[in-house]
Amino acid sequence: MKVVFIDDSTIVLKTLNTLVSDLIEDGIVECEFHDNSSHLKKMIESEELEYDLLFVDINMPQVTGYDIAKTAKAIEKYSDKPIIAVTSAYTQNAKDLGKEVGIDDWFVKSIVTDSLQSSIINSIKQLSK
């Protein structure tokens, strides 16, 4: 399973990498970590990006996680791929907007290893059906 993470903070990306390192080492997932939301959006628009599960930071300066989710869900290749928001701004308004653009689930920063690993494993199980 290919998991892609997008966050404008290299510190957050390093933390996420550490949290999923056991899953990577065990061959359960292959991961990509991106810090440029504009570039990632272009990859999605040109259908270059390959993933089974996408984790997006909501608050990024050039292109928000909402924009990335909306773009991905509008393209047939990605329309059924799960998107999980990773954010510190988890309000009802944020949740409503996320649902509107196709975000499937939420993680509030700070993330704990067990919940992130559980989410990835649950997504793998659902995608395997």
N, C-alpha and C positions, 0 to 999 in steps of 0.2 A: 504494500500500500504506500502510495506517495502522499506525503503531507507537506504542505507549503505554509510557511509563516511569513507574514508581512507586518513589520513594526518599524517606525522611524527611529527607535531607540536601540542602539547596538547593545546596550546593557541588558535590555529586556530580551533581545534575540539570544544573547549569550546564556541568559538564565533559562530560556526555553530550550535551548540546545542541551544544557546540562540536565534539565528535567526529563528529556526524552532520550538521553544517551543510552540508557539500558535497552530501550526498545529498538534503537538503531543498531546497537551491538548485537542484539539477539536476532537481527534480521527481520523483525516484525514490521518496521517502517523504514522508508527512505525519506529523508527530509531535505528541504531547501529552505533557506532563511534569506529573506529580502528586506532591505531597508529603504528602498526607493519606490514609493507608491506610484509615482507617475510611470516609471518603467514597467512595473508589474501590470498596471492597467493596460499599457500598450501591448504587453505580452498576451493578456487575455483577449483584447480586441482583435489581435492577429491570430488568435487561437494557437499560439506557440507554447503556452504554459500547459504542462501536464500535471494533474493532481487528482487525488481522490478525496482529499479533505483540505480545506483552506481555513487557516486561522488569520483573522484580520484585526489589526489595531483600528479602533474607531477614529481616534483623534490624531490624524497625521496632517502635516502642513499643506502639501500640494494636492493630494487626492485622499479623501477620507475613506475609511473602511466601508461606509455606506455607499460611496460611489463605486468602489471596487465590487461590492456585493451586487449592486444593481446592474452593473455592466456584465458581470459573470452570469447572473441569472437570466439575462436577456439573450444569451447566446446558447443555442441548443446543446452544444458540446458540454457546457458547464451547468446547464439549467437544473439538473438533478443532483449535482455535487453539493454535499453539505458545507456550510460556511459557519464558523464559530467566531464570534466577536470576543476579543480580548481587550478589556477597557477598564478604566478607573471611573468612568462616567456611566454608571448604571442607574438610570432614572426610568420612571414609567414612560416618559416622552422618548428617551433613547430606545427603550424596548419596543415601543410602538413603531417608531421609524425603522428600526431594524427589521421588524416583522414585515413591514411594508416593502422593503427592498430585498427580502429573501434570506435574512440571517436566521439560521436554524437554532442556535444556542448561544449562550453567553458565559464567559469567565470574567470575573472581576479581579483585576490586579490587586493584590499579589496572589499568584497562583501557587497552589501546593502540588507537589509531585503526584500524589495518588489521584487527585481529581483530574489532572491533565491526562495521565496515563489511562485512567478509566474511560475518559471521553474518547480518546483515540481508539482504545480497544473496542468500546461499544460501537463506534462508527465502523470499524473494520468488520465487526459481526454483522451489522446491518447491511453493509455493502456486499457482503458475501452471500446474502440470501438470494 
